[in-house]
């Protein structure tokens, strides 16, 4: 039996779109059980710091392997895609959990394992497409409006995400063991500015790469983070009677 990698690639790509369609309604009615929403009944728990590294690292590592083993010369365009992806995931996988101040709550291993599987698959789909199945991006793509607009969106989303994490990090450094309302940056408009930044970021990635794997990731990111942001938003409103009424959950002025 001959192994056809492209068939596997297509199957996984279809699966990611399917997962997005399933995850959205599930998370709309069931809050993901970690962080402030962690609760018993989800099996063994592990250190959130260790779990975060374990579940996010595959995205950086698998994409890196795809870059090294690519069939075609990546060229300057491919190198830029590599740097954009790794800039996000090296921070998310290693810098963010290590820098996060104070003790981190435990999280269910089941959640960590599911995220590990998804990030492995997603890193493979995006990396393998860019550095193999796309047959390479020519240097002329650098002047294409889709690439330029996508990179601007990606950079803007990344900056929002990082700045929002910094604001939340400063709140965690306060000595009293309590939650606080975040202020500043995009928190002026939404409860989950970090989620908004990430949705913005991967929408830019989908545009810049102009690829189905990029689109699948952008769709999944929105399907995953919008209902989670809604849960956070409702939690804030229930905890703080003076919570800013003008704030939306994830998307400024919209939702």
C-alpha positions as CSV (number, residue, x, y, z in Angstrom):
1,X,0.0,0.0,0.0
2,X,1.5,3.3,-1.1
3,X,1.4,6.2,1.4
4,X,-0.1,9.3,-0.1
5,X,0.8,12.2,2.1
6,X,-1.4,14.7,0.2
7,X,-4.4,12.6,1.0
8,X,-3.5,12.7,4.7
9,X,-3.0,16.5,4.4
10,X,-6.4,16.9,2.8
11,X,-8.1,14.8,5.4
12,X,-6.5,16.8,8.3
13,X,-7.5,20.0,6.6
14,X,-11.1,19.0,6.3
15,X,-10.9,17.8,9.9
16,X,-9.8,21.3,11.1
17,X,-12.8,22.9,9.4
18,X,-15.0,20.3,11.0
19,X,-13.5,20.9,14.4
20,X,-14.2,24.6,14.1
21,X,-17.9,23.8,13.4
22,X,-18.0,21.5,16.4
23,X,-16.0,23.6,18.9
24,X,-18.1,26.8,18.5
25,X,-21.5,25.4,19.7
26,X,-19.8,23.2,22.4
27,X,-17.9,26.1,23.9
28,X,-21.0,28.3,23.6
29,X,-22.9,26.0,26.1
30,X,-19.9,24.6,28.0
31,X,-17.2,26.8,29.4
32,X,-13.7,25.4,28.9
33,X,-12.5,24.2,32.3
34,X,-9.2,26.0,32.9
35,X,-8.0,29.2,34.4
36,X,-10.7,31.0,36.3
37,X,-13.2,28.5,35.0
38,X,-11.4,25.4,36.2
39,X,-13.6,22.9,38.0
40,X,-13.6,19.2,39.1
41,X,-14.8,16.4,36.9
42,X,-12.3,16.7,34.0
43,X,-9.8,14.1,35.2
44,X,-6.2,14.5,36.4
45,X,-4.8,18.0,36.7
46,X,-1.3,19.2,36.0
47,X,0.7,22.4,36.5
48,X,-0.7,25.0,34.2
49,X,2.8,26.3,33.5
50,X,4.1,22.9,32.4
51,X,0.8,22.2,30.6
52,X,1.0,25.4,28.6
53,X,4.5,24.7,27.3
54,X,3.5,21.1,26.5
55,X,0.4,22.0,24.5
56,X,1.8,25.0,22.6
57,X,5.3,23.9,21.8
58,X,4.3,21.5,19.0
59,X,3.1,24.4,16.9
60,X,6.6,25.9,17.0
61,X,8.5,22.7,16.6
62,X,6.4,21.0,13.9
63,X,6.4,24.2,11.8
64,X,10.1,24.4,12.2
65,X,10.6,20.9,11.0
66,X,8.4,21.6,8.0
67,X,10.6,24.7,7.2
68,X,13.9,22.7,7.5
69,X,12.6,19.7,5.5
70,X,10.7,21.7,2.8
71,X,10.9,20.4,-0.7
72,X,11.4,23.9,-2.3
73,X,13.7,26.7,-1.4
74,X,11.7,28.8,1.0
75,X,13.0,32.1,-0.4
76,X,12.6,35.4,1.3
77,X,8.8,35.1,1.4
78,X,8.9,31.7,3.1
79,X,11.5,32.9,5.6
80,X,9.2,35.8,6.5
81,X,6.3,33.4,7.0
82,X,8.6,31.3,9.2
83,X,9.6,34.3,11.3
84,X,6.0,35.5,11.8
85,X,4.8,32.1,12.9
86,X,7.7,31.4,15.2
87,X,7.6,34.9,16.7
88,X,4.1,34.1,17.9
89,X,4.7,30.6,19.0
90,X,8.0,30.9,20.7
91,X,6.5,33.6,22.8
92,X,3.3,31.6,23.4
93,X,5.1,28.3,24.1
94,X,8.0,29.3,26.2
95,X,8.3,33.1,27.1
96,X,4.7,33.7,28.1
97,X,4.3,30.8,30.6
98,X,7.8,31.3,32.1
99,X,7.3,35.1,32.5
100,X,3.7,34.7,33.9
101,X,4.0,36.0,37.4
102,X,2.8,34.2,40.5
103,X,1.6,30.7,40.9
104,X,-0.5,29.4,38.0
105,X,-3.6,27.3,38.7
106,X,-3.6,23.6,37.6
107,X,-5.4,22.6,34.5
108,X,-7.0,19.3,33.3
109,X,-4.6,17.1,31.4
110,X,-7.4,16.3,29.0
111,X,-7.5,19.9,27.9
112,X,-3.7,20.0,27.5
113,X,-3.7,16.8,25.5
114,X,-6.4,18.0,23.1
115,X,-4.5,21.2,22.5
116,X,-1.3,19.3,22.0
117,X,-3.0,17.2,19.2
118,X,-4.5,20.3,17.6
119,X,-1.3,22.3,17.6
120,X,0.6,19.4,16.2
121,X,-1.9,19.0,13.3
122,X,-2.2,22.8,12.7
123,X,1.6,23.3,12.7
124,X,1.9,20.5,10.2
125,X,-0.9,21.8,7.9
126,X,0.4,25.3,7.7
127,X,4.1,24.4,7.6
128,X,3.7,21.6,5.1
129,X,1.6,23.7,2.8
130,X,3.9,26.7,2.8
131,X,7.1,24.8,2.4
132,X,6.0,21.9,0.3
133,X,2.5,21.7,-1.2
134,X,2.4,25.3,-2.2
135,X,5.5,24.7,-4.4
136,X,6.9,27.9,-2.8
137,X,6.0,31.6,-2.8
138,X,7.9,33.7,-5.3
139,X,9.5,37.0,-4.2
140,X,6.8,38.8,-6.3
141,X,4.3,37.8,-3.6
142,X,6.0,40.3,-1.3
143,X,4.4,43.2,-3.2
144,X,0.9,41.5,-3.5
145,X,-1.8,43.5,-1.6
146,X,-2.9,40.3,0.1
147,X,0.5,39.7,1.5
148,X,1.0,43.3,2.6
149,X,-2.4,43.6,4.1
150,X,-2.1,40.3,5.8
151,X,1.2,41.1,7.4
152,X,-0.1,44.4,8.7
153,X,-3.1,42.6,10.2
154,X,-0.8,40.0,11.7
155,X,1.6,42.5,13.2
156,X,-1.3,44.6,14.6
157,X,-3.0,41.5,16.1
158,X,0.3,40.3,17.6
159,X,0.9,43.7,19.2
160,X,-2.6,43.8,20.7
161,X,-2.1,40.3,22.0
162,X,1.3,41.0,23.6
163,X,0.1,44.4,25.1
164,X,-3.0,42.8,26.5
165,X,-1.0,40.0,28.1
166,X,1.2,42.7,29.7
167,X,-1.8,44.4,31.2
168,X,-3.2,41.2,32.6
169,X,0.3,40.3,33.9
170,X,0.5,43.6,35.8
171,X,-2.8,42.8,37.5
172,X,-1.5,39.4,38.6
173,X,1.4,41.0,40.3
174,X,-0.8,42.8,42.8
175,X,-0.3,41.3,46.2
176,X,-4.0,40.8,47.1
177,X,-5.4,37.5,46.0
178,X,-8.3,38.8,44.0
179,X,-9.4,39.4,40.4
180,X,-9.3,43.0,39.0
181,X,-10.9,44.7,36.0
182,X,-8.3,45.2,33.3
183,X,-8.0,48.7,31.8
184,X,-6.0,50.2,29.0
185,X,-5.3,49.3,25.4
186,X,-8.1,47.4,23.7
187,X,-9.6,46.5,27.1
188,X,-11.3,49.8,26.7
189,X,-13.5,48.2,24.1
190,X,-13.6,44.5,25.0
191,X,-13.3,42.1,27.9
192,X,-10.9,39.8,26.1
193,X,-8.5,42.1,24.3
194,X,-5.9,39.3,24.1
195,X,-8.4,37.1,22.3
196,X,-9.3,39.9,19.9
197,X,-5.6,40.3,19.1
198,X,-5.2,36.7,18.3
199,X,-8.2,36.5,16.0
200,X,-6.9,39.6,14.3
201,X,-3.5,38.0,14.0
202,X,-4.5,34.8,12.4
203,X,-7.0,36.5,10.1
204,X,-3.9,38.4,8.8
205,X,-2.0,35.1,8.5
206,X,-4.8,33.6,6.3
207,X,-4.7,36.7,4.1
208,X,-0.9,36.8,3.8
209,X,-0.6,33.1,3.0
210,X,-3.8,33.0,0.9
211,X,-4.1,29.4,1.8
212,X,-6.8,26.9,3.0
213,X,-4.7,25.9,6.0
214,X,-4.4,29.5,7.0
215,X,-8.1,30.0,6.5
216,X,-8.9,26.9,8.5
217,X,-6.7,28.2,11.4
218,X,-8.3,31.6,11.3
219,X,-11.8,30.1,11.3
220,X,-10.9,27.7,14.2
221,X,-9.3,30.5,16.2
222,X,-12.5,32.5,16.0
223,X,-14.7,29.5,16.7
224,X,-12.6,28.7,19.8
225,X,-12.0,32.2,21.2
226,X,-15.4,34.0,20.6
227,X,-17.4,31.6,22.9
228,X,-14.6,31.5,25.4
229,X,-14.5,35.3,25.4
230,X,-18.2,35.4,25.9
231,X,-17.8,33.2,29.0
232,X,-15.1,35.6,30.4
233,X,-17.3,38.6,29.6
234,X,-20.3,37.1,31.5
235,X,-18.0,36.1,34.4
236,X,-16.7,39.7,34.7
237,X,-20.2,41.1,34.7
238,X,-21.3,38.7,37.4
239,X,-18.3,39.4,39.6
240,X,-18.1,43.2,39.2
241,X,-21.3,45.3,39.6
242,X,-19.5,48.3,38.3
243,X,-18.1,46.6,35.2
244,X,-17.9,49.0,32.2
245,X,-21.3,48.6,30.4
246,X,-20.0,49.7,27.1
247,X,-17.5,46.9,26.7
248,X,-18.2,44.0,24.3
249,X,-16.9,40.5,24.8
250,X,-14.3,40.0,22.0
251,X,-15.0,42.1,18.9
252,X,-15.1,45.9,19.5
253,X,-18.6,47.4,18.9
254,X,-19.9,44.1,17.6
255,X,-19.8,41.3,20.2
